[in-house]
């Protein structure tokens, strides 16, 4: 779904004539089947451009108006890229078993590295002039603040993730999905507790927008517990030497 300037103009005209909250439906779709090695990168790009970026282009045009009507977190594109990997591997894993190949997804959650620092710094410098005032304020004063606090409280080191990765590689029967951070387990469990998917969305929304002080206090408490456990571990280690 490629958006020309005429398409954008027509989209804005439709929104302009809409006096009530509206429902946006994106039904652009393009299929592609066959062995991966028989598909070209250009063919794959075309599918992604239609099925994923087609939706993104549509949302870029209509989301500002929908937000005015009160219909957000800011990790959407990055999260979408990871969901794409999940779906890709889930499909490929079935074929791979036929050839006695095993696929494993290592899912660490927040990892404290230069990558995280650079993403945060780029976010701080981001030009927000295209966003409305409320969205810009949410990004700066809610999302970025929580982003930093979550990494400080829940983040793992790259070395910890590497240890988990080595264990999975050496495992006799490695799992398809392995989460390296047990602090994230309650959050991910919510997705499986409600097949409709409403439960985790509702809880995260309330945590961020209605109970932010409790959310912040919880993260600080987790940070303290982790600091104390590491300290006791280091003391025990040094006393045994």
Secondary structure by P-SEA (a helix, b strand, c coil): ccccaaaaaaaaaaaaacccbbbbbbccccccccccccccaaaaaaaaaaaaaaaaaaaaacaaaaaaacccccaaaaaaaaaaaaaaaaaaaaaaaaacbbbbbbbbcccccaaaaaaaaaaaacccccccaaaaaaaaccaaaaaaaaaacccccaaaaaaaaaaaaacccccccccccccaaaaaaaaaacccaaaaaaaaaaaccccaaaaaaaaaaaaaaaaaaaaaaaaaaaaac
